[in-house]
Amino acid sequence: MINRIKSKIINQKLHFPKNFLWGTSTSAYQTEGNNFYSNWFGWEKTCPEQEKCNSSCNHYQLFEEDIQLAKNILHNNAHRLSLEWSRLEPKIGEYCQQEVTHYRTVLKSLKDKGLKTFVTLHHFTSPQWFYELGDFTKRQNLIYFEKYVRFCAEQFGDLTDFWITINEPNVYVFFSYILAIFPPRQKNWLKAIKMFLNLTKAHRSAYQILHQKNPRVQVGTCLDYVAYQPKTNNPVDKILTTFFSFIGNDLFTLLTSKYHDFIGVNYYFRQIVSRKDILHATTESELNAKILGEEGQAGSSIYPEGIYPILLNLAQKYHLPIYITENGVAGADDKRKKFIQEHLVWIHKAIEKGANIHGYFYWSLMDNFEWAFGFKPRFGLFEVNYLTFQRIPRPSAYFYGHICKNNCLTI
């Protein structure tokens, strides 16, 4: 089926729906730099082998320049960013008005330039004090997250069009307590299960709080969706594929199904599932290869057509607006043009099949700090010189900007 569709999608102009949102995604810790009160900053100091974020892209100081790039070169009409909880509440119960003013200035700049704002409340980082209390592994800690959500609703609600409560809760759990490459780097299945269930409750609570403040606001979350495929036709491989797809792609949304106004899809690569090497692709080296878009044992992890069945499945199950909130490829060589083009072809095909897709956000606006992988992965449409903080547009920036300006992809 996919091959037949693929043969037809050449030499066409693919027009996207009216008022389609085009943007890029960023996160605070990865771009701002010097988030001294974050658990990631504290953990980096205790982990000698971990590359340090330090000043990162200095986005905290240069946000106005970066917004201008998104508006003037990329012709974006939307932008996704996150608030750094540890800046806003560096000590338990003590909120920093200076940081409130800063984020209001950022959001107002976006709104003044006509960009819709997608604001993420938690993007992998917590205040150090919250982390020391046990983070999301303890149910009693959710009250602190709820207070933070309520504070953000009051301070930034008038400048926020869409709230994303928690970024990739499935990845957050897996990387922290299964693969153990995020702090605290512990392999602990019991804590993983507790954290996962607590994150579902945290999302439900945040959804209710944000709607109490503004009943018309759009609230959702975004998951990292993977195109799982069996390595062989063996029934065991097929069953394992179904199982991993359910746990990774479906379970969180299923447990929170009444608490979404939209579905956020982060899509990067596929995962080949085999009973013979079931743990192979969960190694850090294999994951690093996937992030860099390199060839693996089963071929390239970059698999644009994999997003098509994911989008159709979500459309059929939930009947909600869908936004692709992250989609990107790393590499100093600029393979982003082909990556963007091929994924948009399949996204457009899903729209033609009835999927209610309202927007696309490339990850990322600029090169940034990619967590345990440091600064090596370069996802940005804009290259960052980490010594001078100069932003240099890659050819793909102009390519993407042309698509956004015309609301159309020519293939």
N, C-alpha and C positions, 0 to 999 in steps of 0.2 A: 504493500500500500504506500509506504513512505517513498520508495523508489519511483513509483508511478507519479506521485505528486511532484517529486524532485525534478523529473524530466520536463515538467510543464512550466516551471517557474524560472524561465529565462527570457531576457529581452522584454521586460515589463516595467511599468511604473506602478509601484504598489503604494496606493494612497491610504493613509491611516484615518481613523474616524475624526470627525470634527471635534475640536477641543481636546484632542489627545495631548497628554502631558509628556514632555521630553525633558529629561534632566540628568544629573549625575548625583552620585551618593558619596558621602564622606562620613567620618566619625570623629568625635572630638579628640579622643586620646591619640588617635593615629595621625592627626594633622596639627593640633594646636601646639603641642610641646609643653614641657614643664608643668605637667599636672602632678604636683608634688604630693597631694593628699590622696592619690589614687592607690588602690591595692597593687596595680601593675607597676607603678613607680617604686613602691616599697619592695615588691618581689624582685624587680630587676637588680636592686642593690644587694640582694642575698644570693643571686644566681650569676656567678662570674662568667659562665659561658654564654649567657643571654646578651645579645646586642641591645644596647640601651636606646630608649626613645629620645631622651634629652630634649632638644628644641624641635625635633621632627621637622615639619615644614614651616614652622613659625606662623601657622595660620591664625593663631590667636591675635597676632599683630597685623597680619596681612589679609584679613578676611575681606576687606573692601576690594582690594585688588583681585582676589579670587572670584568674588561675586561678579565683578566686571567681566572677567574672562568667561564665566558661564553665560552671561547675558550677551556680550558683544561678539564673541567668537563662536561659541556653541549655540547661540540663539535659543537657549533653554527657556522654558516657561514654568519650570518647577525645579526645586532642589531639595534633596534629602540630607539632613545633618542630625547630629545628636547633641544633647546637653550632657555635660560632664558633671555627674552627681557630686563628685568629690570637690569640685570648685564651688558648687552652690551650697553644700553642707559639709565643710571641711571637718567640723566637729559635730558630734551628735547633738541634734536640736538647735544648732547655731547656723543660721543661713547668712550668706554674705551678700549684702546689697550691691557691692561693687560688681560682683559677677552677674547678678540679676540685670544690672544696667548694661553690662557687656552683651549678654545674650539677647536682650531686648534690642540693642543697637544692631546686632547681626540680623535678627529676624526682621526688623523694620527696614533695613537695607534691602533685603530680599523682596519684601512686600512692595516697597517703593519702586522697584524695578520690574514689577509685574510677575514675580515668580511665586508660584504656589509653594507653601512650606510643608514639608513632611518632617516632623520632629520626632526623633527617637529618644525615649526616656532612659533606656539602659542598653548600651552597646558594649557588652563584655566587661566593663569596668565598674567597680564599686568603691565607695570611700574606704580607706584603710580601716576605720573604726567598724564599719559594717562587716568587712571581711574578717576581722578579728573576732567578731561575735559569732561567726560561722556562716556568713553570707546566706545564700538561699537554701543551704542544706538544713536549716532549722526553721520550722513553721512559725515559731514565735517571733522571728525576725521580720516577718512580712509586714508587721505594723509600721516599721521604719520606712519601708518602700512605699507603703500606702500614704504615709505623711508626706513623703517627697513628691509623689504623684499629685497629691492635693495642692501642694505648694506650687508646683509647676503649672497646674491648671489655672491657679489664681494669677500667677505672675506673667504667663506667656500665652494664655488661651486666646486672647484677642489677636494674636499675631500668628496663630497656628491653624492651618487648614486641615491637616491630617496628623493624628498622633500614631506613632508606632510604639507600643508599650515596651517590648523586649525584642532585641535583635537576635535572631537565630538561637532560640533556646535549645534546640536539638544539638547544635554545634557547641554551645556553651557547656552543656553537660558532658558531651562526648570528649571534648578536648581537655576538660578539667579533670574528670574522674575515670575515663575509660582509656583514651589514648595517653592522657597525662602529659600534655605539652603546654597547657595553660596552668597558671597557679591554681591550686597548690601542688600540681604535678603529683597527684596521688591516684593510684589505681584502686578504686574503691566502689564496687558495684552498688553497695547499700547506699552510700552517699549520692551516687549518681541517680538512683531511683528516687530518693527523697528530694533531691534538687529538682528533678524533672517534674514531679508532682507539685512541689511548691511553686514552681514557675507557672504552672497552669493556673494555680490559685491566684498568684500575683497578677497574672494577666486579667483574669476575671474581675478581680477587685479594682484594678486600674481602669478597666473599661467602664465599670459602674461609676467610679469617682469622676472620670472625665465627662461622662454623660450627665451626671448630676450638675456639673458646672455649666455645661452647654449641651442640651439634648440633641442639637443638630450637628454636632461635631462628628467627624469621621474617625473611628478608632479601629485599629487592627494590629497585627503583628506581622513579622516576616520570618519565614523558615528557609533554611538552605535545602533546596530540593535537588535530589540526585537522580539521574537516569540509571536505575538499576537494570542490569541485563544478565541473564544466565550465560555462563561460558559455554555450556553444552545443552543439548536437549534432554539430558538426564533428568528424570522427575525430581531428584533431590535438589539439583541446581535450581530448578524452577520454583520449588517450594521455598528454598532459602531466599531466592530473589523476591518472592512475594512477601516473605516475612520481613526482610530488611527494608523493603519499600514501605511497608505498613508502619514499622517502628520509626524510620527516618523521615518519611514524607507525610504520613497521615495521622499519627497518634495524637500529636499535640493539638492540631486543629479539631480533631474528633472530640477531644476532652474539653474543648473550649468553644464548641461550634455555635453556641448561641451568643457569643461575645465577640463577634467580628462584624464590622461594617464593610470591610473589604479584605481581600487576601493579598498579602505581600509575598512575592516569589523571588528568592535569590537563587540563581541557577548558574553553575560554572562547568560541571563535568559529569561524566558517567562513571559508573562503578560496575565492573564485571564481577559476577558472583560465581564462585566455584566451591563445591564441597571439599575439593582437594587442597585448596589454599585459602581457606575461609578467612584467615587472619592476615593474609599477605598484604592486602591493601590498607590495613590499619597501621602499618608502620609509618614512622615519621618521615623516612626517606621517600617512600612511595607518595605520601601526601604532598611532600615538597615538590616532587616531580609533577604531580597533578596541578598544583598551584602555578607552576612555571609553564604549564602547557606542554610538557615534554612527553615523549613516547614512553609507554609502559609495556609491561609484558603482553598485554592484550591490545596494543596499539594506542593511538592517541586518546587521551582522556577528553579532549575537546570534541564535543559531539552535539552540534547545533540542533539536529533533528530531535534530540532527546527532550527538548523543552516542549515540543508539540503535544505528545500524549499527556504530559504532566498538566499542561494548561487545559486540555479538553477534560481530563479527569476532574480537576478542580471546578471547572465550570458546571459540569454535570452534577457534582455532589453538593455544591454549596450555593449556586445561583447568586453569587456576589460579584461586585466589581473586582477585577484583578489588576494589580500593578506589578510589573517586573521591577522590583526595588533594588536589585543588584544583578549585574551580568558583566563579566569582564575577563580579560586575559592579561597575564603578566609577561614581561619580556622587554629588554632594552631595544630589540629590533621591533619595528612597528608593524606587528601582525594584527593590530586592532581593527583595521579597516575590514579585512576579510571576516574576522570574528563577528563584528557588529552586523555586517551585511547578511551573513548566513543565519545568524540568530533572528534577525528581524524578518527574514523571509518566512521562517517557521512560525514566528509570532503572528505575522500577518495571515498566514494560512489558518491558524487557530481562530483568529477573528472571523475569517470567512466561514468557518465551521460553526460559528455562534458563540465562541468564548467572549465574555464581556470584559475585554481588556482595555483599560483606560490610560495606561502610561508605561513608559520605559525609562529606567535610570541606569546609565552605565556606571560601573565601578572601575575606576574612580575618577573624579575631577583631576586629580594630580597624584603623582607618586607619593607614597606615604609609608609609615611604619606598619609592617604587616605582622604584628604580634610576635609569636615565637620564631618567625622566619625573618625578622629584622627588616632591613631596608633593601635586601636583595631583590625581592619580587617588585617589579615596577608596573603597576596597573594603570598609571595615569595617562589621560589624554594630554596632559601637560607634564613634561619632564621637570623634575625639581633638582636644582643644584643645591645639595645639602650644605655647602660651604657658604654660598652667597644668597641662598633662598630665591634665586631667579627661577621664574616659571618660563619654560620654553615649549611652545605648542608643537606637538608632533603632527605629522600629516593627517593622522586619523582624527585630530581635533577639528580640522577644517571639513573633513569628510562627514563627520557626525554633525557638525554645525549646519551643513547644507541640508541634511535630512531633516533636522529639527526646524529649520527655517521654512522649508517647503512642505513639511508634514507628509513627506513622500520619499520612498526609496526607489532609485532606479537601478535595475539589475540587468 
